[in-house]
Amino acid sequence: MLMAHPAVLKDLITQYETLTLLGAGKSTPQARQRLADISYTLCVATGTGDVDMALIAARHRLSGARPDDDSLLQASASTPEPSGV
């Protein structure tokens, strides 16, 4: 599965939250359509079937979402230091 870039996911989350906060679901047809489009795009970008799961998956993929994940630290610890030769 293709993975959306974190910047794209962050932007989609921001747009979704903004539209939701402004009440786009109960607003003009254009605002409702935009919210539906963002919701669909979030689902496609995260490989999920509903917007709530898409938001969870998107937030999980953003950097800093898993503060206890030390896999990068372990990878760099096993990489030898350059000898300067």
N, C-alpha and C positions, 0 to 999 in steps of 0.2 A: 504494500500500500504506500502511496506517496504521502509524505508528511508535509504539512503546511509549515512555512517558515514562522518562527515565534513572533516576528513583527506583524505578520498577517493575522495570526491568531489574536494577538493583543488588540489590533485595530478592530477586528470583528467583535470581540468582547466589548470594547468601548462603545462601538456603534450600537450594539444590541442593548447594553445597559442604558445608554442615553435615550434611545427610542422608547424603551420600556418605562423609564423614569418620566418621560414627557407624555406618557399615555398614548403612544402611537397606536396601540391595539384598539382604542376607542375613538380615534381621531379621524382625519380625512382618509379617503381611499388611498391616496398616494402614500401617506405615512404607514398605513396598514400594510400596503404592498411592500414598502421598503423593509419593514420589520419582518415580513414573511421571507423576503429575499435574503436578508442577513441570517435569519434562522436556518434557512435551507443551506446557505453557504457554510455556516458553522457545522451543520450536520455532515455535509460532504467533506469538509476539510478535516474532520475528526473521525470519520467513518462510523458515525452513530446514527440512530434512528429518530431521536427526539432532541429538542433544543436543550432541555435540562442536562441530559447526558453529554451533549456536545459542549456545553459550558464547563462541565466538570473536566472532561477530557482536555479541552483547550487550556484551561488553567493549570492542569497537571503538567502540560508540556512546556509551559513558560519557565524560564530560568528562575531559580529561587523558589519554585513551587514545592520542591522536596528538600527542605533544609537538612534533613538527616542523610541525604544521599552523598556518600563520600567516594563514589566510584572514580571521580576525576582525581581525587587525592591519591587513591590507591594506584591509579594508572601512572601518575607522575612520579610516585615513589619508586616504582619498579623500573623507570626509565633511567639509564645510567647518565651521569653528568658528563658533558663534553670534556675531554682531556686538555683542550687548548693547544693541541698539536697542529 
